[in-house]
Amino acid sequence: MGNLLILFDTPSLLVSSITEQLKTMGHNPVSSSLQVKNISEVKEKPELYLIFADDDVSDNAEALVYLKDRAIEGDIPFIVIGDDRELASVAKILPETLIRQKFTRPVNVKSVAEAVDGYLKDENRISKKKILVVDDSGAMLRNIKGWLEDRYRVILANSGAMAIKYLTLDRPDLVLLDYEMPVVDGKQVLEMIRTETEFSDVPVIFLTAKSDKQSVMDVMALKPEGYLLKTMAPADIIAAVDDFFAKRRFAKI
């Protein structure tokens, strides 16, 4: 039913027990040690990270930073298990906004499994439209995520190449695409999207910093679903995205 990645430093009876409990609930838990190399080799895209913190959390700092970046990009939260000191150490690396729930050891296997099950079955989360935001500016990505995440599931990509990689794994309901990016720009990304059968019809709205007539004409010549100026007020960007989905919803009626 739901995919999650279970992460630990050392295998234990607790890890095994929770894994088996989640399987009986119909979920697909995948396990990995807290090492960047092993995490990067996991092919399934998780909806949730379940971390078993250990005494030597500092030894896993590199992996936690790696996970934090992936969590921000993919809008993936954490559930963390550990004692008070271990949870405090994890919180120094993972922002509180990414941690959905903490469990202090000793824990009840059923309680942890039910928390995971509840998140993966959350109809409100599942029903949210997914928006892939592509921009080489980290500040712009963070801003747009902050503006839209109450209404939508927001996934971030800081390059055209990363955006294409995400599209091959998961289909968003909308792509907000920066027009001017280094290496692979917005025009090239849109061209790649339109030539791939699996996601050629994914709607794209350009983000652009230029509002002069020629720049706007250049953008619209590529026939996106629209464009948004980066200088627009946050409320106007939110309204424009809401309006886009409202029009598509009414068009299906």
N, C-alpha and C positions, 0 to 999 in steps of 0.2 A: 504493500500500500504506500508506505512512505520510505524514502531513503534517508539514512543518517550515517554519519561517520563517527565511530567510537574510537577515541584516542587515549592512549595510556603509555606510561613509561615501562611498567612491568605487568605482564599478564597476571590475573588474580581470579579467585573464585567469585568475587563480586562482579568483575567484568563479565565473566562467563555466565553468571546467573542472570544479569540484566539483559545480556545479549539474547539468551534463550527465551526469556520472558517476552521480549519485543518480537521475536520471531513468531511466538504463539499468538501475538496480537495482529499478525499479518504484515509486519513491517520488514524492511530489508536492511538490517544493520550490517555495515562493513567496518572492519577493524583495521587499525594501523598504529604502529608505535609513534611516539611524538618525535619524529625525525623528518626534516624537510624532504629528504630523498624519498622516503616511504610514502609520505602524504601525497607528494606530487605524482606518484605512480598510480594512485587510486583513480580509476576511470569514471566511476559513477559520480554524478553531481549531487551532493547532499542537500537536503533541505534544513538540516540541523547538525550541529557538532555537539557531541557529548564527550566531555573531557574528564578523565580521572586524574586529578592532580596528585603529585607524589612529593616526597620529602625534598627532592632536589629539583624544584621547579625552575630554578635559575639555569640548570643544565639544559632545559628545554626552551630557553628564551627565544632562540632563533626560530624554532618551530612555531611558537606562539605568535611572534611577529608576522611570520608567513601566513598563518591562519587568520590573523586579524585583517591583513590586506585582502585575502580571499573572501572573508566574511563581509567586508565593506563593499567590495565589488559585486558580490552575488546576493547581498541582502540575506545573509545566513546567520542566525543567532547561535548562541552557545548555552548549554546547560553544563554546569561545572560541579564536580563532586570533590570534596577534600576536607581537611580539618581547617580550623580558623586561620592558622598561619599560611597554609597552602592556598586557601582562597584569597587571602590578602595579597600573596605574591602574584597570583594570576591576575588579580585586579589592577596591578601596577602596569600590566602590558595590555590587557584587554579592557577597553572602555566599558563602563557600566551599561551603556546603551546597547552593547552587543550581547550582554549576558541576560538571558531571559529568566533563568532561575539558578539558585545555588542550593546545594544539599551538603550539610555538614555531617561528616562521618562520626559515628556509625549511621548508616542509612538503611531504610527499608526498601528492599528490591522492588516491591510492588508499587510503592509511592513514586520512585524514580521512573519506572516504566509507564505508569499512568500519566505522569507529567509529559514525558516524551510523546506518548500516544495522543494526549490532548492537543499538543501543539500541532502534530502532523495531521490531525483530523479537523483542525480549526477551519470551519467553513468560511468565516470572514476573511481569513488569510488566503485561502485557496481561491476565493472568488475575486480577489483584487486583480485588476489588470496589471500586466507586467510591462514596464517601460525600461528599455535599454538606453542609457544615456552615454554618449560617446564624445569625449572632449579631452584634449591633451593637457588642459588646465585642471590640476587637482582642486584648486579653490572653486572653480566653476562646478565641478562634479559634486563637491560637498554641498555647495549652495543649492543646486537643483534637487539633490536627494533630500535635503532638509525641507525644501518647499513642498515636495510631492509625496513624501513617504507616508503621511497620514492617510492619503487616499489610494495610493498605488504601491505595488512592489517595485522598487527601483533598483536596477542592476547597473553597475558602473563599469565602463571600459575607458582606459586612458589612451587608446590608440586605435587606429582603423584595423590593424591586424588582430588585436584583442577582441574587437567587436565581431569580426568574422568568425573567430574561434568560438565565441559564445553562441553565435547564431547556429553553428553546426551542432551544438549540444542542446539548446533549448530555444523555443520560439517565443519571442516577446510579442506583445500586442501593439507595440509602437516603438520606433527608434527615434530618439532625439539626437541628431547628428551634427556635430561641429563641422562647419564648411571648410575651415582652414586649419589643417593639421600637418605636421611634418611627416615625411616618408610616404604615408598613405593618407591622402586628404579625403574630405567628405565626398567629393565627386567620384573618386575611385571606389570608395566603400559602397556608394549607392549603385554604381555600375556592377559591382560584384554581387550585390544583393539581387539585383534584377536578372542576372544571368544564371542564378542558382535556382533550379526548379523547386526545391524543398521550401525555400523561404522568399521566393521572388515577389510574392504579393504582400509581404510584411510592410505596413505603412511607415513612411519616413517623413519626419518634419525636420528641416534644417535649423540649426542654431547659427546665427551669424552676428558678427560685431559691426558689420557695415550696413548702413541704411541708405546709401546713395542709390539713385535710380539704376545705374548700370550694374551695380553689385546685386541688387534685388532681381534684375532681369536675368543675370547670369545664373543665379540660384534657381529661379523658377523655370528656366529653360530645361532643367534636368527633370522636371515634372515630379517633384516631391508632393506630399499631401499638403504642404504649407511651409512656412518659415517663421521663426521667432527671433526677434532681436535680443541679444544678450543684455542690452541696456534697458529692457522692459522691466517694470516693477514686478517683484515676485508675485503679487496678487494677479497681475495681468497674465503672467506665464501660466499660473495655476488655472486661471479661467480659460485660457486658450486650449490647454490640454483637456480640461473638463468638457469644453464645447466640442472638441474633436470626437471624443468618445460618445457624447450625447447624440451628435449627428449620425454617427455610425449605428448607434442603437436604434434610432428612429427610422433609419433607412432600411432596417431589417423587418420593421413592423408591417 
